[in-house]
């Protein structure tokens, strides 16, 4: 954590992989020009949903580093998936910062944060999960990304007999995760109409929970061809649950979301269970959130939907967007920025 960051004490989550920033991360950031602004916020507040997750560890690291390029301090508050806590943190933080970035702790109930910020005259950049009344949202098109990956699975994974059987491991408390699952199933069925989602389970974004619920579900449903996971760490847990249930690791395909940590990238390169992952580029998300905060602080117009690119990534194309430098996966932020995006998401 940067010396410029203050944060609440977090719960211990020993099962979660700790992010190790690549040594050349600052150089990757410096390759992307700063917003030309007449003034910059002195302090930017970040209200996050659960900072322990690898995705948000990376986002927070990038917020710090991009903020430092502008001379801004990032102040982090972790709601740990509590709507009530996040609203209270907003009340506390709004008078201490110039701009807020909000990753909602749940799909509903965070409109109050926008009301609090509006009353204090502070702009808000929303990340990942839309909130009614927001001015801008930095996020992927979740349904479309899921659909595209479902099409890849439909074209590339064929059952030896019968129809394709899928285990869906999601996080139903967050609408983006529901959209990923829905899009994935629709994409698969656009190629293989008889494909079946045999069970949809809640992995709670935690590998150990995903492992148990996947094992329990698979003992009831029997073997599957594909495990779809709303994030890669949940996919890792569900894969272990698949093995615990006694099934053959050579016959299952993992389709993940995020491709955030180093382990996921290394796993993808093995060309074994993890065959494809929808890369969501948390490094680029952190950059866009800070740049958006600077624009809003300057009164510039911002898009309602600042669409982050995503790609159904396989081992064959991973190194177009990440390269190993000094032994650590490092993003090429300009290559990521060049990925075409949709102007409008199919579903929000």
N, C-alpha and C positions, 0 to 999 in steps of 0.2 A: 504493500500500500504506500502511496506517495506521501512524502512529508507534508504536502499541501492539502492532504485530505483528512477531515475528521469524520468519524463513523461510530455508530453505536457498537457496543460489544455484541458479537454475534454468538449464536448457538454453535456448539461444536458439531461438525458433520464429518467425521473421520473417513467415511466411505467415499466422500466426494474428492475427486482429483483436484489437486492444487495447481493453479495456472502458473507456469513459469514463462515470463515474457521473453521473447527472443532478443538477443543482444542488439540486433539491428532494427528494432521496432521503431525507434525514434527516426531513423533514416527513412523508413517506409512512410511514416507520417509526414515528414518534411517534404516528400515528393508531391504531396497534394497541397495546392495553394490554400492559404487562409482566406477567409471572407474579408473583403476590403470594407472595413467599417470605420466610421468616424469615432465611435466609442465602443468599449468592450465591457462586459459585466465584470465586476470585481470578484463576485462570488456566485457560483451556480450550484443550486441545490439539486440533489438527485434522490428522489423517493423511489426506492426499488422494491420489488416484491419478495425476492429471496436471493440474497447476495452470495450464498454459499455455492450456488450452482455454477458449473464451469463457464456457461454462457455469460452469466452476469459478472463473474470474476473478470472475464476478458473485457466486457463492456466498461466496467468501472476502471480498469487499468487504462483503457483508451480514453475515457473521459478525463482522467487525470492528466494524461500526456498531451492530449489535444488542448485541454484547458490551460496547461502550462505554456503552450505555444502562444496563447493569447494573453498570458499573464493573469489568468483567472484561477481561483481556488475552487475545488469541487468539495461540497459537503454532502456526505452520504448518510441516508437514513434507511434502515432495512425494516420493512413491515412484517417480514416472515409470514407472508400470505394472509395477514389480518387486515381486513378493510378498516375496522375501527382504529387499529394502531396507525395505519397509513393516514387517515384523516387527522388524527391527533398530531402526528408528525408534521403534516402540512401546516397546521395551525402554529406550531412551534417554529418551523423553518421559514415560513413565508416572509417574516420580518427581518430575517438574517441574511437573505440572499437577494440578488437582483433578478434572477430567472430561475424557473423550476423545470426539471425534467422528471416526468412521471412514468414509471412502469407500473400499471395498475395491479393491485394484489388480487383482483378478481374481475370477472366480466361485468358485474353490476355493482353500483353503490359508490363509485368514485367521482360522481358528478360534483359532490361536495368539495372535493379538492379544487376543482376549477372555480367554483364559487368563491372559495377562500382566497385564491390567487387573484381573481378578478377584482374582488373588493380591495385588495392591497395594491392593485395596479401592477401586478407581476405577470409577465407572459409565461405560458407553459408549453413545453414540447412534450407530447405524449409518445411513448414508445410501445410498440408491440400490439397493444390491445386498445381498440377505440373506446372513447368516452364521449357521451353525448355532450355537445357544446364545445368540443375541442377546436382549436385553430389549425393544428397540424399534427399528423401522425407519422412517425418514422417506423416503417414496418414493411415486411414482405407481403405479397399477396398469398396468404396461407392456403386458400382453397386451390388456387392455380398451381402453386408449387407442389401441393399434394397430388393434384391431377396429373401434372407432367411426370412425376415420379411413378404414379400408377400406370401411366402409358408405358414407361420404360419397363416396368415389371411385366405388364401384359405381353409385351413383345419379346422379352428375354427369358422369362421363367415359365416353363411349360411343365405341367404335372405329367408324371409317367403314365398315370391312368386317372380317369375321372376328371373332376374339375378342380381348379386351383382353390386351396383352402388357406385362409388368412386369419392370423390372430392380430387384433388391433389393440395396441397398448397406448393409452392416451392419458390426458389430464382434463377431465370433463368440466372442471371448475373454470377453465379459461377458454373463451370462444375461439381464439386462434388455433388452439390445439384440436378442438372439435372440427374446425374447417379443414385442417390438415387431413384428419381421418376421413372426412366425408369426400374431399377431393381425391384422395388416394383410391378409395373404393370405386368412385365413379370413373377414374382414369383406367384402373385395371379392367373394369367391366366394359369400357369402350372398345377393348381389344378381345377380352375373354368374357362374354356376357354372362356365363354361368359361374363365374368366380364367386366364392362364398366367404363372408366374414363370419367365422364360426363363433367368435366371442369378442366383445369389446370390454376391456378391463382398465382400471385406473391404476397406473403405475406410480402416481403421486410425485413424478419427477425425481424419484429416489431409487437407485439401483436395487437395494435390498428388498424394497417393497415390490418393485416390478418383478424381481426374481421369484418371490413367494407367490404372488397372485398369478403369474404366468404358469408356474408349476402346477398350482391348484387347478387353474382353468384347463390346462392341457391334459391333465389326468381325467378330466370330464369329457373333453371334446375329442381327444385323440390327436394324432399327429397333424401337423400343418406344413404347408410348403413355404409360407412367407410369414415373417413376424414384422409388422409395421409398427414403428415406435415414433411418438411425437418428438422425441429427442434421442440423441445417440446414447447417452448414459442410461436412459431407460431401456433402450434396445440392448445394451450390454447386460443389464440385469435380467431382462426377459430371456435372453439367449442362455444365460446360466440356468434359469428356470426350466427352459426347454431340455437342457442336459439333465437337470435334476429329475425331470419327469421320465427319463430313460430313452429319449429319442436320439436318432443318429445325427451328429453334427454335420455330416457330409451332405445331408439332404434338405437342409433348411436355408433359406435366404433371409437376411436381415435387411430391411429398408428403413434407414434412419432419417432423422431431421437434425440439422444444425451443423454437423461436422466442425464442432467448436474446438475440442481439445486435441492434443498431440496423439493420444491413444487412438482416437477414432481415425485419424489420418493413417497412422501406422497399420491399424486393423484393415482399413480399406485396401491398402497396398498388398496385403497378404492374399487378396483375391480368393478368400474363402467365404465365411458366412456373410460378412458385410459386403454386399455387392454394389450398393448404391446409397447415397445420402444426399438429401437436399441441403447443399451448403447455404448457410444463412449469413455468414460473414459478420460475426459480432464486432470485429475490429472496425469494419466500415460503418456499422450501426453507431458505435460510440463516437466516431468522427462526425457523422451526419447529425447526431443529436447536439453536439457542442456547436457545430457550424449553424444549425438551426436556431439554437439559443442566442447566438451572437446576432443573427439576422433579426430575430424578433426584438431583441433589446434595442436594435437600431431602427425599429419601426418598419422594416422591410416587409414586403409581401412574401408569404410562405405558402406552399401548396398544402391543401387540406390533407392530401395523401402523398407523402414523400416516400415513394416506393423504393425499397432496397432490393437489389437484384438477388436472385437465387437460381441455382443450377443443380439439376440432378447429376451429381458428381460421381464418377467412377474412377478406378485406379488409372485409367487411360488419360484423364484430363485434369486430375488433381493438381499437377505441377504447373498448370497454366495460371493458377491463382495463389498457390502456396509453394515456396521452395524451401528446402532445408539449408539454412545458413548457420554455421557454427553448431550443426547438429540439432537445430530447433526449427520447427516449421514457422516460416515468416510470410506474412501476407504481402501480395503485390496489390496495393490499394488502387493504383491506377488501372490495372487489369480488371479488378473487380468493378470499378466505377464504369468501365467500358461495356459491361454486360448489358444488353438491351433489357428494358423493363416495360411493363404495360402502363399505359396512362390511367386505366381504370381496372380495379380488381373485379373479378366475376362475382365474388361474394365478400361481404364484410361483416 
